[in-house]
Amino acid sequence: MRLSIFRSQEQSDADYTLPDQEMTLLDALVYIKSNIDATLTFSAGCRASVCGTCAVRVNGKEVLACAYKVKDDDRVEPLQYHPVLRDLKVDKHPAQQTLKRSTAWLHDYHETSLSHQDEKQSETQTDCILCDACYSACPVYALKPDFLGPFALTRAYRYSIDKRETGVKNIIDTVQTNGIWDCILCGECTAVCPKGIDPKMDIMMLRSSSVQHGYTDPSFATQSFGTPDFGSGFGF
Amino acid sequence: MTDVLIIGSGGAGLTAALKAKELGASVIIAGKTYPTHSQTSMAQGGINASLANVESDSVEAHIADTIKSAQGLCDEAMVRTMCTQAPQTIAWLERLGVPFSRLDNGGVGTQTIAQRQMGGASAKRACYAQDYTGLKILHTLYDTCLKEEIEFLDEHYLLNLIVEEAAVKGATFLDIRTGEVKQIDAKSVIIATGGYGSLYHGYTTNAYGASGDGIAAVLRAGGAVSDMEFIQFHPTALKHSGILISESARGEGGYLVNSQGERFVDELKPRDVVARAIFKEFQKGLEVFLDLRHLGEAKLLELLPQEIALCKLHERIDPACELIPIKPVAHYCMGGIEVDNQLRVSALRGCYAVGECANAKIHGANRLGGNSLLEITTFGAIAAQNAVHYAAQHQVKEADEAQLTQDRHTLETLFNQEHDINFYEHREALGKLLYENVGIIRDNVQLTEAMQAVSIMQSQTIQMGLADKNPTNNTHLIDFLEFKNAMMLAALIIKAALQRDESRGAHFKIGFESANDAMFKHSITLSKETEV
């Protein structure tokens, strides 16, 4: 079996031959590093799809290396929109800054009664492992590096619907700029999430909540003033 | 100079940081990865607290269960502290916004938190968030750290503690990205670097990075370790990948059956008992399976969604209609850095240790499921209190750069060293050796063989140089430094196991099949002087 992997020093792909057996991409990377080329650099942790360390792109689609079974001629690259530190290892700091900018935490706690139904409301959103797959798949970043992005907005949404939160408006206020209205609702984030999270839906829910808090879609507002903005389609 | 330097950014480190900050101290957390990538994310089943939300329970019962499982090796006062504070710890996590699973009982606050059965517990005591309890606690702690503007130094690999006149004054780190060796000065240090389960490479549920770096650093600095021989083998890891299937699968009613379809053990006994029972089936030439089929697909997807996905991916098994092939593998280290009842590291003033890296004398010879998340969140706060107090009470003069200079020199030498031997082969061999010779059932002949093998391996270290000479982002170098720590700790595990001529909890030795209280009802403590 042959695998092609992006090498940052050469700025090109290198080919590796693997034993013909079923293996995860992470096992394949470890095999290569241990037996063929110790300089191949990647990040790995739990092997069980929960630590969020090993996301990469295979044939242009984001996957967790530990949860993807390699196929002949697969092409492996680092995540997009992350500074590449070396080979498949990327700098996650710029992406993770979006959590801080979106104030995705519990602002003001108050004691309340929660039910099984309440648990279900944010069960999937809180499965997020911060692997950054959605960030890498989001086309908005190609044009707008300051976008808060899918995982941060999902997390903001998760706290905004927590019945323990009395500071919902703080969260809603924060996600207006470079946030929910910049999403083009393409659903690429949803398609690549290894935990089945639907950030697109969460962003739509935040939009709805924002309207209830008195905000309006800025691109829609522009359109209603008759400026010739219909052509952009993205509302930037 | 920071008041408190926390090394390790898992659940224990994040808890300690939040508490130290709350107390007004300046805090830095340095970790070798990103906070949410830590081992805490892998804890699945739950966190114990006698809330009695589901059935009658008490702090006393929690204490009694923990002491019983520890089989004579715990400090009962420490157990009492942890179990008594457990409800407050859960209340704190509730205030931070941890998305626990809930009951429909109309209560408020923590009263609605769902609780489940775990092995060795006399009541449904483990609060949970589906089978993602550790993940969801860890991420909520992280979100709160961002809120509280805690300073993180990610991708900083601990090299050594800086010690002058038996007081800790900071630590040296390798900045993995730049390759620079740095010194961080601190008035007090909390070590929260996790366990050493990944020594059992290929035979562990643990992440690659669980290599005991903090424990090894404490040993090098003159501290001690204890109970190193008590490695918990989790009964139910997937047979081929070693990936964990939570104990809650049995807590929710799963059976263990052998290849003849027979149940052979009470599935809810503590982990040491169940792991040995499975191992004995293996010795008879039988395979062992976890049987969840009778629980039904809907219940499985509700309670154990992560497990179901992992079985499908790694074993190509649908637990709703097929048996899950399992084997016990190394899962948790009961022992670790020797600390006193204030979590102070022995012989190192100003230094504290908490979580799996420390031996706080809670788990003794066998840890109960649901007590590790409780330990990191409860004792993480206590370690912080004590470290902040120490920092406030002591005038600390900045350390000189002797350690920094030495560590820079050591790394330079390593980069120039020959690499005739591929250490990855030895990492693999060490994992297999430990699993086979220092595993679930031990004997002195096999332990002695293992000790000899580790000694040979250590003597060959000089030939195991680096195949990757790039100073920046050199994960090969990190793998090697971890492996050196692993070899050091492996020798201590074996040494303690050889000394303990009895069977107690997770340590079971042929020829000495029962506990010998007269000789061994105490921890075996080892330090650099006793190191082989």
Interface residues (C-beta under 8 A of the other chain):
Chain A: T24 K33 S34 N35 A38 T39 T41 F42 S43 A44 G45 C46 R47 A48 S49 V50 C51 G52 T53 A67 L85 R86 K89 D91 K92 H93 Q96 L99 K100 T103 A104 W105 L106 H107 Y109 E111 T112 S113 L114 S115 H116 Q117 D118 E119 S122 E123 T126 D127 C128 I129 L130 R155 R158 Y159 D162 R164 E165
Chain B: T33 Y34 T36 H37 S38 Q39 S41 M42 E94 R95 L96 G97 P99 F100 S101 R102 L103 D104 G106 G107 V108 G109 T112 A114 A129 Q130 Y132 L135 K136 H139 T140 D143 T144 L146 K147 D154 R177 T205 A207 Y208 G209 S241 G242 I243 L244 Q306 A309 L310 L313 H314 N422 Y424 E425 E428 L466 A467 D468 N470 T472 N473 N474 T475 H476 D479
